[in-house]
Each structure stands twice: as structure tokens, then as C-alpha cells.
Amino acid sequence: FEEEQLFPRLAAGGEGDLADLLVDEHKTIRASAADLLPPLLAASTGRLDAAGFAALKPVALEFVERLEAHIHKETAALLPAVDLVLDDHDDHEIALAYAES
């Protein structure tokens, strides 16, 4: 949703570098989440052995670190940029698009 509704507006308002960075991070986070899925599914069915857990742990920790850093960027940079770039009309359009998604 951010990539389709919010980031283009930020780019048009001069915050394209930030939007591009966050899109790249979203791709990386999605890839990390995809790496987590097989071992987590195995764990949920009791099929994750000690070696599988040892392999899962660093991948899970890396995912948490990436997500935490991304959330920090969104809080520290994205939210202020949204306040600067978007007007009430943009806010309204984004809210409607979100409600319809």
C-alpha cells in the first residue's frame, strides 16, 4: 500500500530518495520473511530438529534487526516527511484508498 499510494506522492514532493530507500528495504524484508517461512512451518508442526533451529536462529535475528531498523527509519524520517509533503487532500485520498483495499 505504501509503495502504491504514499511513496509516489513523497517522490513528487521531493522525498524520492527516502521513498526509494524504503521500497528497497521492503524488498529485503520480504525476502527475509520468505527465508523464515519454511523453518517456521516445520517448527509449527514439530518437525524442526536441533540443526534446523540452529539454522533458523540467525535468520530470525537478522529479520528482527532489519525490521527494527526499518521501523526506526519510518518513525524518524518517513513520518516527518509525510507531514511536510502531504496536504489534507492527499491524506483524504490515501485514507479512502486504504479503506477500499
C-alpha positions in Angstrom: 0.0 0.0 0.0 2.8 2.4 0.9 4.5 1.7 -2.4 1.4 2.4 -4.5 -0.2 5.3 -2.6 2.2 7.0 -0.3 5.7 6.8 -1.9 4.8 8.3 -5.3 3.3 11.3 -3.5 6.5 11.6 -1.4 8.6 11.4 -4.5 6.6 14.1 -6.2 7.1 16.2 -3.2 10.9 15.9 -3.2 11.4 12.9 -1.0 12.1 10.4 -3.7 15.4 9.2 -2.2 13.6 8.3 1.0 10.8 6.5 -0.9 13.3 4.5 -2.9 15.2 3.5 0.2 12.1 2.3 1.9 11.0 0.3 -1.2 14.4 -1.4 -1.3 14.1 -2.2 2.4 10.6 -3.6 1.8 12.0 -6.0 -0.8 14.8 -7.1 1.5 12.4 -7.6 4.4 10.0 -9.7 2.2 12.9 -11.9 1.1 14.0 -12.4 4.7 10.4 -13.3 5.7 10.3 -15.8 2.8 13.5 -17.4 4.1 11.9 -17.7 7.6 8.7 -19.4 6.3 10.0 -23.0 5.7 11.7 -23.5 9.1 8.8 -21.8 10.9 6.3 -24.1 9.2 8.5 -27.0 10.2 8.6 -25.8 13.8 4.8 -25.3 13.9 4.3 -29.0 13.1 7.1 -30.3 15.4 9.4 -31.1 12.5 12.2 -28.7 13.4 15.2 -30.5 14.8 18.2 -29.0 16.7 20.1 -28.4 13.5 17.1 -26.7 11.9 16.7 -24.5 15.0 20.4 -23.6 14.9 20.0 -22.6 11.2 16.8 -20.7 12.0 18.1 -18.6 14.9 20.5 -16.3 13.0 18.0 -15.8 10.1 15.3 -14.9 12.6 17.6 -12.5 14.4 18.6 -10.8 11.2 15.0 -10.4 10.2 14.2 -8.8 13.6 17.2 -6.4 13.2 16.2 -5.4 9.7 12.6 -4.8 10.7 13.6 -2.8 13.8 15.9 -0.6 11.7 13.1 -0.1 9.1 10.6 0.8 11.7 13.1 3.3 13.1 13.5 4.9 9.6 9.8 5.1 9.2 9.4 6.8 12.6 12.3 9.1 12.3 12.2 10.0 8.6 9.0 8.9 6.9 6.5 10.3 9.3 8.1 13.8 9.3 8.3 13.7 5.5 4.6 12.8 5.3 3.8 15.8 7.5 5.8 18.1 5.3 4.8 16.8 1.9 1.2 15.7 2.1 -1.8 18.1 2.4 -5.3 17.4 3.6 -6.4 16.3 0.1 -3.6 13.8 -0.1 -4.5 12.5 3.4 -8.1 12.1 2.4 -7.2 10.2 -0.9 -4.8 7.9 0.9 -7.4 7.2 3.6 -10.0 6.3 1.1 -7.6 4.1 -0.9 -6.7 2.3 2.3 -10.3 1.8 3.3 -11.0 0.3 -0.2 -8.0 -2.0 -0.2 
